[in-house]
């Protein structure tokens, strides 16, 4: 076939000829819009993404004003991890039909995967405005709201999801909240959420314990102690609550009472390195430096979760026992592990680094 003859062909034949050159099944081009859409969806479900795109390209060309064609092709592109192209398709679908909720949900997914979190947050908000009872949409917004520290949205979705899904949801997401707010230090925002959850179910122990822990983190030790004592009436042997009580008493300078509880807890968990460190610091306050040295050494040997804290305390104990050289070594180790308060001890007592004093 020469060039002159090709130019004489009809536009439709030219199109079919071009598809054949590209390796596309020319029978697809003769299918109806509905058939092309159906073929695209089936191919997508089988993981045959290239075949799906071929059919959906033809569907888009056939009816460019149909938002479902653009939406469906965008979904396939998400499955192909082609998120930027997916966003382009969703933009067109929304332009054609801004009232379809699903398009905003999928564009949220595409934006999230490309770390365009502010755009994603806007889309999931729009989606929930159109479909407020979608549980999955609420979970999506909760997760991205935490990432963006949009705590009003976190509050709203936590309340909705707890009322809807109950304790099963709480078991999964309460630890996530605790980890997030421990990192962000936004304890006042967490307190509001926890108080809201407690209004929904005042008797749920996990909410109560997390609330007490958060009160402690906020430095409200008197209130923490009051909350602990109230909860211990229902469960006097709760180890977590007893630990919080000992910690609160320590910071309220009620050291003798704190020591008694730490001793009781260590009797129940003699290998707990974190408890050993707390008990060692309690002994420091009582100026029982030799005992403090022993317990803090045990804590360090047990590989506790806060070794910098233990090294700091052991350095103080050893300094007061006249062991300045090894005290300085402990403070240096503490500082290297991230305990910034070790700096003042080093500057005050170790400028000359008297390592010969053992």
Buried (B, 14 or more C-beta within 10 A) or exposed (E): EEEEEEEEEEEEEEBBEEBEEEEBBEEBBEBEBEBBBBBBBEBBEEEBBEBBBBBBBBBBEBBEEBBBBBBBBBBBBBEBEBBEBBBBBBBBBBEBBEEBBBBBBBBBBBBBBBEBBEBBBBBBBBBBEBBEEBEEBBBBBBBBBBBEEBBEBBBBBBBBBBEEBEEEBBEEBBEEBBEBBBEEEEBEBBBEBBEBBBEBBEEBBBBBBBBBBBBBBBEBBEBBBBBBEEBBEEBEEBBBBBBBBBBBBBBBEBBEBBBEBBEEBBEEEEEBBBBBBBBBBBBBBEEBBEBBBBBBBBBBEBEBEBBBBBBBBBBBBBBBBEBBBBBBBBBBBBBEBEBEEBEEBBEEBBEEBEEEEE
